[in-house]
């Protein structure tokens, strides 16, 4: 993908290692990690944020990816607080 858009007109998404990923594939991965995180595997939320870190930090990043990573960050923080309260810490 050398151009500004992928095969179906979706803009490529930059991952943490600087490589480009097709936009629709990145959106699918982002949503999958979010759903898996709710089934007791919240480290997928952290992985999701790490994978799409350029979009998490940038206000001009892909709006879908940015929204997904921000929501995951909030959910992960909430989960950590709840776990700490349950453990008595």
RATA-V288328 format. One record per residue. RES is the residue in one small letter. OMEGA is omega in radians with two decimals (none if undefined). NEAR is the number of other C-alpha atoms within 8 Angstrom. D_CENTER is the distance of its C-alpha to the mean C-alpha in whole Angstrom. Layout:
{{RES	OMEGA	NEAR	D_CENTER} {RES	OMEGA	NEAR	D_CENTER}}
This chain:
{{x	-3.13	8	21} {x	-3.08	3	23} {x	-3.12	5	23} {x	3.12	7	21} {x	-3.11	10	20} {x	-3.05	12	19} {x	-3.10	6	22} {x	3.13	5	21} {x	3.09	6	21} {x	-3.12	10	17} {x	3.10	9	16} {x	-3.12	12	15} {x	3.13	10	11} {x	3.10	12	12} {x	-3.07	12	10} {x	-3.13	10	11} {x	3.08	5	14} {x	3.13	6	15} {x	-3.13	7	15} {x	3.10	9	15} {x	3.10	10	13} {x	-3.07	11	14} {x	-3.11	11	12} {x	3.10	7	13} {x	3.13	8	12} {x	3.12	11	9} {x	3.13	10	8} {x	3.12	8	10} {x	-3.12	8	8} {x	-3.14	12	5} {x	3.13	9	8} {x	3.12	8	9} {x	3.12	11	7} {x	-3.13	13	8} {x	3.14	8	11} {x	3.11	11	12} {x	3.12	12	11} {x	3.13	8	14} {x	3.04	7	16} {x	-3.14	6	17} {x	-3.03	8	14} {x	3.10	12	12} {x	3.04	7	12} {x	3.07	11	9} {x	3.12	14	7} {x	3.11	11	8} {x	3.13	8	7} {x	3.12	13	4} {x	-3.13	13	5} {x	-3.09	8	7} {x	-3.09	8	7} {x	-3.10	13	5} {x	3.12	10	8} {x	-3.14	10	10} {x	3.09	13	8} {x	-3.10	13	8} {x	-3.02	6	11} {x	3.07	7	13} {x	-3.12	7	14} {x	-3.14	6	15} {x	3.10	10	12} {x	-3.05	8	11} {x	3.14	7	11} {x	-3.14	7	9} {x	-3.14	14	6} {x	3.12	12	7} {x	-3.14	8	8} {x	-3.09	11	5} {x	3.09	14	4} {x	3.09	10	8} {x	3.14	8	8} {x	3.13	13	7} {x	3.11	11	9} {x	-3.13	8	12} {x	-3.14	8	12} {x	3.13	11	12} {x	3.11	8	14} {x	3.13	8	16} {x	3.13	9	16} {x	3.13	8	18} {x	3.12	8	20} {x	-3.14	8	21} {x	3.11	8	22} {x	3.13	9	24} {x	3.14	8	26} {x	-3.12	7	27} {x	3.10	6	28} {x	-3.07	5	30} {x	none	5	28}}
